[in-house]
């Protein structure tokens, strides 16, 4: 009798999964994003975070070829750079380089390298 009960339960579970595999109930349901945390770190590097919760995990989906696709939830955690209070935004500087005569000629006139190195 116990084997029959187990078989019936398994059959009911499979029927439930088949009914749900293409419905909205098969998708992951998540909450809205929480507010961003305060900015943690120092003036050189700081981050803030936020998260959301899973209200209902996704059901697996049976593909037409019989394979089972295990669905995933969308991202639940985000990290962003921030600037703590009292810190000044760093100045962005472009590194200066000294170009060789060949590099300079190539950047100014890429097709003229033949004239730059004349063959004798």
C-alpha positions as CSV (number, residue, x, y, z in Angstrom):
1,X,0.0,0.0,0.0
2,X,2.9,2.4,0.7
3,X,4.3,1.9,-2.8
4,X,1.0,2.7,-4.3
5,X,0.7,5.9,-2.2
6,X,4.1,7.0,-3.3
7,X,3.2,6.3,-7.0
8,X,0.0,8.3,-6.7
9,X,1.8,11.2,-5.1
10,X,4.5,11.2,-7.7
11,X,1.9,11.0,-10.5
12,X,0.0,14.0,-8.9
13,X,3.2,16.0,-8.7
14,X,4.1,15.3,-12.3
15,X,0.5,16.4,-13.4
16,X,0.9,19.6,-11.4
17,X,4.3,20.3,-13.0
18,X,2.8,19.6,-16.5
19,X,-0.1,22.0,-15.9
20,X,2.2,24.7,-14.6
21,X,5.1,24.4,-17.1
22,X,3.8,27.1,-19.5
23,X,1.8,29.2,-17.2
24,X,2.6,32.4,-15.3
25,X,3.0,30.3,-12.2
26,X,6.1,28.7,-13.7
27,X,8.0,32.0,-13.6
28,X,10.1,33.4,-10.8
29,X,8.3,36.1,-8.9
30,X,10.5,38.7,-7.1
31,X,9.8,41.7,-5.0
32,X,10.6,45.3,-6.0
33,X,14.1,46.5,-5.4
34,X,14.8,47.7,-1.9
35,X,16.3,51.1,-1.4
36,X,20.0,51.6,-2.0
37,X,22.1,51.2,1.1
38,X,24.3,54.0,2.3
39,X,27.6,54.4,0.6
40,X,30.3,52.2,2.2
41,X,34.0,52.8,1.6
42,X,36.4,55.7,1.3
43,X,37.0,58.5,-1.2
44,X,39.1,56.1,-3.4
45,X,36.6,53.3,-3.6
46,X,33.0,53.1,-2.3
47,X,29.9,51.0,-3.1
48,X,26.3,50.8,-2.3
49,X,24.0,47.8,-2.6
50,X,20.4,46.8,-2.9
51,X,18.5,43.6,-3.1
52,X,15.1,42.0,-3.7
53,X,13.5,38.8,-2.4
54,X,12.1,35.8,-4.2
55,X,8.3,35.5,-3.6
56,X,7.9,32.4,-5.6
57,X,10.7,30.3,-7.1
58,X,10.3,29.1,-10.7
59,X,9.1,25.7,-11.7
60,X,11.1,23.7,-14.1
61,X,9.9,23.6,-17.7
62,X,9.8,20.5,-19.9
63,X,11.1,21.3,-23.4
64,X,9.5,19.7,-26.5
65,X,12.5,17.3,-26.8
66,X,11.8,16.0,-23.3
67,X,14.7,17.8,-21.6
68,X,14.0,19.7,-18.4
69,X,14.9,23.4,-18.2
70,X,15.6,24.7,-14.8
71,X,14.6,28.3,-14.8
72,X,16.5,31.0,-12.9
73,X,15.3,34.1,-11.1
74,X,16.4,37.5,-12.3
75,X,19.3,39.2,-10.4
76,X,18.6,39.6,-6.7
77,X,21.6,41.8,-5.8
78,X,23.0,44.9,-7.3
79,X,26.2,46.8,-6.5
80,X,27.0,50.3,-7.7
81,X,29.9,52.7,-7.2
82,X,29.2,55.8,-5.1
83,X,30.9,58.8,-3.6
84,X,30.7,59.1,0.2
85,X,29.7,62.4,1.7
86,X,32.6,64.8,2.1
87,X,34.5,63.3,-0.8
88,X,35.2,65.3,-3.9
89,X,34.7,63.7,-7.3
90,X,38.2,62.7,-8.6
91,X,39.6,64.6,-11.5
92,X,39.8,62.4,-14.6
93,X,43.2,62.9,-16.2
94,X,44.2,61.6,-19.6
95,X,47.7,60.2,-19.5
96,X,50.0,62.0,-21.8
97,X,52.3,60.1,-24.0
98,X,55.1,61.1,-26.3
99,X,54.6,59.5,-29.7
100,X,57.5,58.4,-31.8
101,X,57.8,60.0,-35.2
102,X,56.4,56.7,-36.8
103,X,53.4,56.6,-34.4
104,X,52.7,60.3,-35.0
105,X,52.8,59.9,-38.8
106,X,50.6,56.8,-38.6
107,X,48.0,58.5,-36.5
108,X,47.9,61.7,-38.7
109,X,48.2,59.9,-42.0
110,X,47.8,56.1,-41.8
111,X,48.3,55.5,-45.5
112,X,51.6,57.5,-45.8
113,X,54.0,55.1,-44.1
114,X,55.4,54.1,-47.5
115,X,56.5,57.7,-48.0
116,X,57.9,57.8,-44.4
117,X,60.2,54.9,-45.1
118,X,61.4,55.5,-48.6
119,X,63.1,52.5,-50.2
120,X,66.5,53.3,-51.9
